[in-house]
Amino acid sequence: MKHIAKIMTFLVAITAVWISLLQTAMIPQSHTWLLPLYLIVSLGCYGLLMVGVGLMQFPTCPQEAVLLQQDVIEAKQFLKHNGVDVGSD
């Protein structure tokens, strides 16, 4: 619920700034109407950047790989014990 409150507060603040820019003549009105589009595009670029950084820093977990291999061996043994053909090792 906290995330929703933060997002809603952020959206209300952005909307208030946008409406105030529309009412004042600080920025030309043709540019002001495009600000929501710029915001959406920049948030998309930020999201792609964060996904790329996360993929570049993806941790390797060798100890988890060993545990997974042990689980696979245990599962194969269990299935063989119950008469299921699991193929060759």
PyMOL commands that place a pseudoatom at each C-alpha (Angstrom):
pseudoatom trace, name=CA, resn=MET, resi=1, chain=A, elem=C, hetatm=0, pos=[0.000, 0.000, 0.000]
pseudoatom trace, name=CA, resn=LYS, resi=2, chain=A, elem=C, hetatm=0, pos=[2.932, 2.321, 0.640]
pseudoatom trace, name=CA, resn=HIS, resi=3, chain=A, elem=C, hetatm=0, pos=[4.056, 2.043, -2.985]
pseudoatom trace, name=CA, resn=ILE, resi=4, chain=A, elem=C, hetatm=0, pos=[0.632, 3.041, -4.257]
pseudoatom trace, name=CA, resn=ALA, resi=5, chain=A, elem=C, hetatm=0, pos=[0.597, 6.096, -1.992]
pseudoatom trace, name=CA, resn=LYS, resi=6, chain=A, elem=C, hetatm=0, pos=[4.061, 7.133, -3.205]
pseudoatom trace, name=CA, resn=ILE, resi=7, chain=A, elem=C, hetatm=0, pos=[3.095, 6.684, -6.853]
pseudoatom trace, name=CA, resn=MET, resi=8, chain=A, elem=C, hetatm=0, pos=[-0.163, 8.586, -6.431]
pseudoatom trace, name=CA, resn=THR, resi=9, chain=A, elem=C, hetatm=0, pos=[1.639, 11.430, -4.630]
pseudoatom trace, name=CA, resn=PHE, resi=10, chain=A, elem=C, hetatm=0, pos=[4.201, 11.571, -7.423]
pseudoatom trace, name=CA, resn=LEU, resi=11, chain=A, elem=C, hetatm=0, pos=[1.495, 11.618, -10.110]
pseudoatom trace, name=CA, resn=VAL, resi=12, chain=A, elem=C, hetatm=0, pos=[-0.459, 14.355, -8.325]
pseudoatom trace, name=CA, resn=ALA, resi=13, chain=A, elem=C, hetatm=0, pos=[2.699, 16.452, -7.979]
pseudoatom trace, name=CA, resn=ILE, resi=14, chain=A, elem=C, hetatm=0, pos=[3.598, 15.994, -11.643]
pseudoatom trace, name=CA, resn=THR, resi=15, chain=A, elem=C, hetatm=0, pos=[0.048, 16.849, -12.693]
pseudoatom trace, name=CA, resn=ALA, resi=16, chain=A, elem=C, hetatm=0, pos=[0.057, 19.977, -10.521]
pseudoatom trace, name=CA, resn=VAL, resi=17, chain=A, elem=C, hetatm=0, pos=[3.338, 21.134, -12.047]
pseudoatom trace, name=CA, resn=TRP, resi=18, chain=A, elem=C, hetatm=0, pos=[2.030, 20.426, -15.543]
pseudoatom trace, name=CA, resn=ILE, resi=19, chain=A, elem=C, hetatm=0, pos=[-1.212, 22.351, -14.966]
pseudoatom trace, name=CA, resn=SER, resi=20, chain=A, elem=C, hetatm=0, pos=[0.699, 25.278, -13.481]
pseudoatom trace, name=CA, resn=LEU, resi=21, chain=A, elem=C, hetatm=0, pos=[2.983, 25.325, -16.542]
pseudoatom trace, name=CA, resn=LEU, resi=22, chain=A, elem=C, hetatm=0, pos=[-0.080, 25.316, -18.793]
pseudoatom trace, name=CA, resn=GLN, resi=23, chain=A, elem=C, hetatm=0, pos=[-1.547, 28.310, -16.978]
pseudoatom trace, name=CA, resn=THR, resi=24, chain=A, elem=C, hetatm=0, pos=[1.648, 30.349, -16.886]
pseudoatom trace, name=CA, resn=ALA, resi=25, chain=A, elem=C, hetatm=0, pos=[3.538, 31.496, -19.933]
pseudoatom trace, name=CA, resn=MET, resi=26, chain=A, elem=C, hetatm=0, pos=[6.964, 30.300, -18.778]
pseudoatom trace, name=CA, resn=ILE, resi=27, chain=A, elem=C, hetatm=0, pos=[7.175, 27.618, -21.452]
pseudoatom trace, name=CA, resn=PRO, resi=28, chain=A, elem=C, hetatm=0, pos=[5.461, 27.894, -24.851]
pseudoatom trace, name=CA, resn=GLN, resi=29, chain=A, elem=C, hetatm=0, pos=[2.105, 26.134, -24.793]
pseudoatom trace, name=CA, resn=SER, resi=30, chain=A, elem=C, hetatm=0, pos=[3.000, 23.881, -27.725]
pseudoatom trace, name=CA, resn=HIS, resi=31, chain=A, elem=C, hetatm=0, pos=[5.878, 22.441, -25.662]
pseudoatom trace, name=CA, resn=THR, resi=32, chain=A, elem=C, hetatm=0, pos=[3.839, 22.235, -22.468]
pseudoatom trace, name=CA, resn=TRP, resi=33, chain=A, elem=C, hetatm=0, pos=[1.243, 19.952, -24.054]
pseudoatom trace, name=CA, resn=LEU, resi=34, chain=A, elem=C, hetatm=0, pos=[3.998, 17.480, -24.942]
pseudoatom trace, name=CA, resn=LEU, resi=35, chain=A, elem=C, hetatm=0, pos=[5.398, 17.228, -21.391]
pseudoatom trace, name=CA, resn=PRO, resi=36, chain=A, elem=C, hetatm=0, pos=[3.327, 14.134, -20.452]
pseudoatom trace, name=CA, resn=LEU, resi=37, chain=A, elem=C, hetatm=0, pos=[4.606, 12.389, -23.570]
pseudoatom trace, name=CA, resn=TYR, resi=38, chain=A, elem=C, hetatm=0, pos=[8.186, 13.356, -22.694]
pseudoatom trace, name=CA, resn=LEU, resi=39, chain=A, elem=C, hetatm=0, pos=[7.622, 12.037, -19.173]
pseudoatom trace, name=CA, resn=ILE, resi=40, chain=A, elem=C, hetatm=0, pos=[6.323, 8.689, -20.431]
pseudoatom trace, name=CA, resn=VAL, resi=41, chain=A, elem=C, hetatm=0, pos=[9.217, 8.320, -22.892]
pseudoatom trace, name=CA, resn=SER, resi=42, chain=A, elem=C, hetatm=0, pos=[11.800, 9.236, -20.258]
pseudoatom trace, name=CA, resn=LEU, resi=43, chain=A, elem=C, hetatm=0, pos=[10.269, 6.785, -17.750]
pseudoatom trace, name=CA, resn=GLY, resi=44, chain=A, elem=C, hetatm=0, pos=[10.416, 4.067, -20.420]
pseudoatom trace, name=CA, resn=CYS, resi=45, chain=A, elem=C, hetatm=0, pos=[14.076, 4.855, -21.091]
pseudoatom trace, name=CA, resn=TYR, resi=46, chain=A, elem=C, hetatm=0, pos=[14.789, 4.794, -17.353]
pseudoatom trace, name=CA, resn=GLY, resi=47, chain=A, elem=C, hetatm=0, pos=[13.059, 1.411, -17.064]
pseudoatom trace, name=CA, resn=LEU, resi=48, chain=A, elem=C, hetatm=0, pos=[15.085, -0.030, -19.940]
pseudoatom trace, name=CA, resn=LEU, resi=49, chain=A, elem=C, hetatm=0, pos=[18.264, 1.347, -18.401]
pseudoatom trace, name=CA, resn=MET, resi=50, chain=A, elem=C, hetatm=0, pos=[17.472, -0.273, -15.039]
pseudoatom trace, name=CA, resn=VAL, resi=51, chain=A, elem=C, hetatm=0, pos=[16.741, -3.621, -16.717]
pseudoatom trace, name=CA, resn=GLY, resi=52, chain=A, elem=C, hetatm=0, pos=[20.026, -3.405, -18.625]
pseudoatom trace, name=CA, resn=VAL, resi=53, chain=A, elem=C, hetatm=0, pos=[22.007, -2.546, -15.493]
pseudoatom trace, name=CA, resn=GLY, resi=54, chain=A, elem=C, hetatm=0, pos=[20.301, -5.376, -13.620]
pseudoatom trace, name=CA, resn=LEU, resi=55, chain=A, elem=C, hetatm=0, pos=[21.217, -7.827, -16.378]
pseudoatom trace, name=CA, resn=MET, resi=56, chain=A, elem=C, hetatm=0, pos=[24.818, -6.654, -16.441]
pseudoatom trace, name=CA, resn=GLN, resi=57, chain=A, elem=C, hetatm=0, pos=[25.139, -7.090, -12.681]
pseudoatom trace, name=CA, resn=PHE, resi=58, chain=A, elem=C, hetatm=0, pos=[23.241, -10.390, -12.548]
pseudoatom trace, name=CA, resn=PRO, resi=59, chain=A, elem=C, hetatm=0, pos=[24.899, -12.422, -9.816]
pseudoatom trace, name=CA, resn=THR, resi=60, chain=A, elem=C, hetatm=0, pos=[26.103, -15.932, -10.408]
pseudoatom trace, name=CA, resn=CYS, resi=61, chain=A, elem=C, hetatm=0, pos=[25.295, -18.386, -7.651]
pseudoatom trace, name=CA, resn=PRO, resi=62, chain=A, elem=C, hetatm=0, pos=[27.554, -21.452, -7.901]
pseudoatom trace, name=CA, resn=GLN, resi=63, chain=A, elem=C, hetatm=0, pos=[26.376, -22.818, -4.546]
pseudoatom trace, name=CA, resn=GLU, resi=64, chain=A, elem=C, hetatm=0, pos=[22.756, -22.648, -5.739]
pseudoatom trace, name=CA, resn=ALA, resi=65, chain=A, elem=C, hetatm=0, pos=[23.709, -24.504, -8.934]
pseudoatom trace, name=CA, resn=VAL, resi=66, chain=A, elem=C, hetatm=0, pos=[25.200, -27.328, -6.839]
pseudoatom trace, name=CA, resn=LEU, resi=67, chain=A, elem=C, hetatm=0, pos=[22.029, -27.500, -4.723]
pseudoatom trace, name=CA, resn=LEU, resi=68, chain=A, elem=C, hetatm=0, pos=[19.904, -27.604, -7.848]
pseudoatom trace, name=CA, resn=GLN, resi=69, chain=A, elem=C, hetatm=0, pos=[21.958, -30.471, -9.279]
pseudoatom trace, name=CA, resn=GLN, resi=70, chain=A, elem=C, hetatm=0, pos=[21.527, -32.377, -5.998]
pseudoatom trace, name=CA, resn=ASP, resi=71, chain=A, elem=C, hetatm=0, pos=[17.757, -31.822, -6.170]
pseudoatom trace, name=CA, resn=VAL, resi=72, chain=A, elem=C, hetatm=0, pos=[17.702, -33.155, -9.736]
pseudoatom trace, name=CA, resn=ILE, resi=73, chain=A, elem=C, hetatm=0, pos=[19.616, -36.285, -8.691]
pseudoatom trace, name=CA, resn=GLU, resi=74, chain=A, elem=C, hetatm=0, pos=[17.246, -36.834, -5.753]
pseudoatom trace, name=CA, resn=ALA, resi=75, chain=A, elem=C, hetatm=0, pos=[14.214, -36.394, -7.994]
pseudoatom trace, name=CA, resn=LYS, resi=76, chain=A, elem=C, hetatm=0, pos=[15.580, -38.899, -10.538]
pseudoatom trace, name=CA, resn=GLN, resi=77, chain=A, elem=C, hetatm=0, pos=[16.232, -41.429, -7.784]
pseudoatom trace, name=CA, resn=PHE, resi=78, chain=A, elem=C, hetatm=0, pos=[12.738, -40.955, -6.399]
pseudoatom trace, name=CA, resn=LEU, resi=79, chain=A, elem=C, hetatm=0, pos=[11.167, -41.396, -9.818]
pseudoatom trace, name=CA, resn=LYS, resi=80, chain=A, elem=C, hetatm=0, pos=[13.267, -44.499, -10.572]
pseudoatom trace, name=CA, resn=HIS, resi=81, chain=A, elem=C, hetatm=0, pos=[12.240, -45.946, -7.205]
pseudoatom trace, name=CA, resn=ASN, resi=82, chain=A, elem=C, hetatm=0, pos=[8.569, -45.412, -8.166]
pseudoatom trace, name=CA, resn=GLY, resi=83, chain=A, elem=C, hetatm=0, pos=[9.001, -47.098, -11.551]
pseudoatom trace, name=CA, resn=VAL, resi=84, chain=A, elem=C, hetatm=0, pos=[9.205, -44.044, -13.816]
pseudoatom trace, name=CA, resn=ASP, resi=85, chain=A, elem=C, hetatm=0, pos=[11.712, -44.134, -16.682]
pseudoatom trace, name=CA, resn=VAL, resi=86, chain=A, elem=C, hetatm=0, pos=[13.757, -40.933, -16.459]
pseudoatom trace, name=CA, resn=GLY, resi=87, chain=A, elem=C, hetatm=0, pos=[16.204, -41.749, -19.261]
pseudoatom trace, name=CA, resn=SER, resi=88, chain=A, elem=C, hetatm=0, pos=[19.956, -42.073, -19.068]
pseudoatom trace, name=CA, resn=ASP, resi=89, chain=A, elem=C, hetatm=0, pos=[22.192, -40.068, -16.770]
for i in range(1, 89): cmd.bond("trace and resi %d" % i, "trace and resi %d" % (i + 1))
show_as sticks, trace
zoom trace
